[in-house]
Amino acid sequence: MDGALIAGAYDGLAPGYDRELEQSGWMRRRLWRHFDRLFQRGDRVLDVGCGTGIDSVHLAARGVRVVAVDASTEMMARLRAKTRSSVGPARPDTHVGEINEVLAGLAGPFDGLVSSFAALNTVALGPFARTAARLLRPGARAVCHLLSPGFHGHWRARARRALGGRRGPEALAVQLGERRIAHLNLAPGEIYRRYFAGAFEDRGCYPLGLLVPTRLERRLPQTILDLAGTLEVAAGALPPARALGRFFVLDLERRR
């Protein structure tokens, strides 16, 4: 992964990033319900690929001690602006740089890790998984929200892949602002087996964006979108459905 290219792409997105994700608020709220079940006041949690700090601010407001990491200086500047007047746990500890390099310099233990909206699709997951295993205490949880394979393809193509059809390329170029960035393009089960199975238990997986394609997301009220999110989590009980959404959530527990 080209860290400078990725950082530059997200620098360009930073000014309008929060506004661009407003319509996906239902997806963020679904993630927050997941985070809030796992992490308590006083816990020390990594936010990997934190962007402008939407998740970091939410967690910090609940008394979680957040260490926020991102490759983009412009994204991080907006997180710091949001929390400039905060003190104590409400002010995340922020680190800017290529994600695996930054994580390699941190010291654990951490009580959890979160990463949302495809940040990990642009990270080399081999080194990431090894470092996460070092940093997280036994029993800690990592909640990873990634793009599904064939994200930009038609749902029928995603269905063929989920049901065992021909595999696509392991990486796809995704347009981020004015740049095209390589994104990992593997199904959740393959990501778990290839990178995380040695040190982490699979505690569950579910799709997001299965019932709500992008064109509908912009038209439906948030109450309907919240209901769809609840149904999509339930759909995770059916393994083939996990790769059918626009995203999937992989919940991992550090082995004891």
Secondary structure, DSSP 4 states (H G I P E B T S, - for coil): --HHHHHHHHHHHGGGHHHHTGGGHHHHHHHHHHHHHH--TT-EEEEET-TTSHHHHHHHHTT-EEEEEES-HHHHHHHHHHTTT--GGGS-EEEES-HHHHHHT----EEEEEE-TTGGGGS-HHHHHHHHHHHEEEEEEEEEEEEPTTTTS-HHHHHHHHTT-----SEEEEEETTEEEEEE---HHHHIIIIITTTEEEEEEEEESSS--HHHHTTS-HHHHHHHHHHHHHHTTSGGGGGSSSEEEEEEEE--
